[in-house]
Amino acid sequence: MNNLTDKLNQLYLRRTAGIKFDLMPITAVLDLLDNPHKNLKIIHVAGTNGKGSVCAMIESVLRNTGLKTGLYTSPHLVTFNERFLINGEMIPDSKLPDLIRLIEKASDRYAERHDGRQLTFFEFVTAMAFVYFKSEEVDVAIMETGMGGRLDATNVASPIVSTITSISNEHSEFLGNSIREIAGEKAGIIKQDRPIVLGPVPEEAEAEINSVASSLGAPLLKASDFVSVIARKKTLHGQKIIVETQETGYGTINLPLHGKHQLQNCAVAIATLEVWNRLTGVDTDPVSLKKGLEEVHWLGRFQVLSEKPLTVLDGAHNPAGGAALAETISELLPDKPIGLIYGACADKDIDGFLTHFAGKVTRCWAVPIRNERSSATHDIAAKSGQLGWETIETSLEQALHDSRSWALATGSAIIICGSLFLCGEVLEILGQEA
């Protein structure tokens, strides 16, 4: 365990190098490792929001068809191992030290020839995913981008099908200040003659993505054009949905994910699966799809932690995610007073996020997150105060304790949101893991 702890601590130090958009280092390092990514059948998923949920749904369905699945997502919530799943199971601790050493050696060899340029944290971890999935001989690897697409480390892959779930403003310092620019970065995952599945995006984003797809001869398929997902019933346990496509009627499915946005994500996942089926000959039959969607497990997405008092954990962290969460609250808890436990990274649009909860929230606990980019609680309090909310600056542990007492006394619900890092801290405090 000490060996693994030391290795992970060394790996985390690579975060100090920041984000570097350059595919040359990871391409060269993977070449030193015999290009494991070139021997994988890959589904590549990008998007501002929803990409993790879409990846989780695709993985669960394909696993239920009998395929050996690899799933790579980020960030992890509680444990580093969450980033690499095979057949829904996290990579064992026992496999991590040797895997890390292998990538370290390749990164060191590259650095010797390129002025000391080591792999960044995300480049390193992405290389780990490719090597691990190849060594375990997965039938399919579902790869989630980290940020953007064009220069994201995952984009060294040549996928069977690529998917863009959604596009809204975020990470403008890296991806651009306009929807068109951000769409152009996301469209960078489109490959020559390979299909691209597109979720609901703004008109200017669709135009940009269509232009890139046309230039590469890549068929573009809008999920909404041939997949219908309609909610018949919504509860705190999920949604009863009716799913139909141009090819198949899948009938009634109990989807354990909440909100209108998850209906859209479900349509994108099913569209991607049907394209995958046509190109690989894999038969995703209605029974496997139904079972896969009903068993999908994705923490921190309107996750009900407690029903007395009602406490919900959600990783929404940008204005579009805030809007989706606020809409879900309105649908499921129309008459409930809401207390918000909120913590965020300082680079997030806190005003744009909190505004969506105006008229819903009566009390807010502003908490720091365990991250060097944490927003100061007094900044959160200033913004929430402008919305007329009673706001308390405190620690996360204290907020969890105090909000419970307050909610029980007032018949209110507690929503914890603002950051996936915050979600991880909450789950760690409560002793829950993926």
Protein Blocks (a to p, Z undefined) as FASTA:
>chain_A
ZZmmmmmmmmmmmmmnopaddfklmmmmmmmnopmmlmcccdddedfehjlmmmmmmmmm
mmmnopacdddddddfkbmklmpcgehiacdfklmmmmmmmmmmmmmmmmmmngoiacdf
klmmmmmmmmmmmmnopabdcdddfbhjlmgmklmpccfbdcdfbdcdehklmnopbfkl
mmmmmmmmpcghiacddddddfklmmmmmmmmmmnopacddfklmpccddfbdcfkbccd
ddddfkbcebjaddfbecjklmmmmmmmmmmmmmmmmmnopacdfklmmmmmmmpccehi
apafbfbdcddddfbfbfklmmmmmmmmmmmmmmbccdddddddfkbcfklmmmmmgoka
mbdcddddddfkbccfklmmmmmmmnopacddddfklmmmmmmmmmmmnopacddehifk
lmmmmmmmnopaZZ
